[in-house]
Amino acid sequence: MEEIKYDISDVPKPGLLLGLSFQHLFAMFGSTVLVPILVGIDPAIALFSSGLGTLAHLTVTKYKIPAYMGSSFAYIATMQTLLKTDGMPAVAQGAISGGLVYLLVALIVKFAGKDWIDKVLPPIVIGPIIMVIGLSLATSAVNNAMLIKEEYSISSLAVSMVTLF
C-alpha cells in the first residue's frame, strides 16, 4: 500500500479531505465534550472556550497554522481532584495558570527560537512521558468501555468495539 505524505502547503484530494475533516471533527468534538463530562464541568463551557481559543490562535498566527484548540486529557486527574477538594474556582485558576505557562513558553520560543526545547525536553524523555499519560488513562478507557453506573454493560462494550474498529 502506498504511504501518503503531505507537506505543509499540500492539500489532499477533495474526497480524502472530506474524510479527514470528518475524522478530525469527531475526534476533536468527542474530546472537547468528553473531558468536561469526566471532570464534571458543563461541556458547553468547553465548546465555547475552545471556539474562542481557536479563533484567537488563528488570529495570532494569521491563519497560517490551522489548529483546533480543544480539551486535553492530560489534566483530567488534576481537575477531578481540584473539583472535589477545592471546587470550581481552583479548576479555573489551574486552567488560567496553565494558559499563562503556555503563553510564557510561546514568548520564549518567539524570541529565543525553538532549538532549546529539544535540549531541555529531548524526544527520549518526552516519549516515556506520553506513554505514562496514556497508560494512566487506560483504566478510565476500559471502565468507560465496559461499565455504565458501575455495572457491566454489554451494549457499552459493543459500542466501544464499534468505535475502536
N, C-alpha and C positions, 0 to 999 in steps of 0.2 A: 504494500500500500504506500502511496506517495505521501510524504510528510509535507504539510502545507505550512509555510512560514511567511509572515508578513512583516515588512519594515514599518517604521512609524508612520510613513506617509502613504502606505499602500491601503487600498480599500478592497475588501472581499467582493466577490460577485454578489449580485442582489439576493439570490436565494440563500446563499451561505450567510450573508449579512443579516438577513431576516431571522434565520435560525439562531445565530449567535446573539442577536439582540434579544430574542425571547429567552434564551438561556440566561443571559445576564439579568434580564428583568426578573425572572423567577428566583434566581439566586439572591439578588440584592434585596428584592422586596421581602422574600422569606426571612432573610437575616434581620432586616430592619424591623420586621414585625415580631419575629420570634424572640429576639434578645430582650425587648421590653417586657414581653409576656413572661419570660423566665425570671426576670428581675422583679416584676411586679409593678411596672410603670405602664401608663396608658400608651399603646402603640401610636396613637395619633400624635403624641408629643414627639416621638422618634421620627415619624414620617415628616412632620413639619420641620423639625430641626435638620434632618438630613437634606431636605429640599433647600433650606436656607444655606446650609454648608456647601452643598453642591453649587448653588448659584454664586456664592462668594468665591469658591475655588475657581470656577470657570471665569469669573470676572478678573480675579488676580492674575491668572495665567493667560489671560486674553484669548481664551478658548483654544489654546494650542495644546493643552494637556487634558484630554477628556477623561473625567473620572467622576464617580458617584461616591459621595460621602455617606456611608451607611453606618450601621451599628457594628461594634466589634465584640466578638465572643471572648476576647482576651480579658475583659473586665467583669464578666458575669459574676464570678465568685466574690470579688471585692464589692461589687454593687449590692449583691444579695446580703452580704454581711453588714455593710453600712446601713442598708434599709432596715434590717432587723434591730441593729444596736442603736443607731443614731437618727434614723429617719431620712426622709426625702431631702432635707437641706444638706445633709452630709453627702448624699449621692450627687446633688447638684454642685456642691463645692468641689468634689472629686473630679467631676466631668470638666468643670471650668479649669481646674488646676492642670488636668491632662492636656487640655487645649492650649493652655499657656506654655506648657513644656514643648508641645509640638511647634508653637509659634517661635519660641526661643531657638529651637534646633533649626527651623527653617531660616531664621535670620542669620544664624551662624553659617549655614550652608551657602546662603546668598553671598555673604561677604568673605568667607574663608574657603569656599569650594567644598566639594563632596569627598575628596580623597581621604580626609581624616576619618570618615565613618568606617571605611574598611580597616583602618588601623585600630580604631577603638573597638569595633564590633566586627571582627573578621567572620567570613562565612562558616568557619569551623566552630565558632561559638554560637552563631545565630541558628544554624541547623538544629542542634540539640534543643535549643530553647523552644523553637517552633514545634518540635516533636513532643516536648514535655507539655506544652499547652494543648496540643491535640490529644495526647493521652489522658490529660486531666479532664478533658471534655467527653471522653469515651463513655464514662459511666452515665452521664446525662443523656448521651445519644442512645445508649442501649435502653435505659429506662423509658425515655420518650418513645422509643420504637416498640416497646412491648407492654407498657403499663398505662392504664387510664385510672386515675384516682387510686393509685397503689394496688390495683388488681390487674392480673394478666388479661390481655385483650388480644384475641386472635385477629380481630379487624384492624387494630392498631398495627400489629405485626405485618399484616398483609399490605396495608398502606405504605408502611416503611420499606417493604421489599420492592413494591412497585416503584416507589420514589428512588430507591437505590439503583435499580436496574434501568 
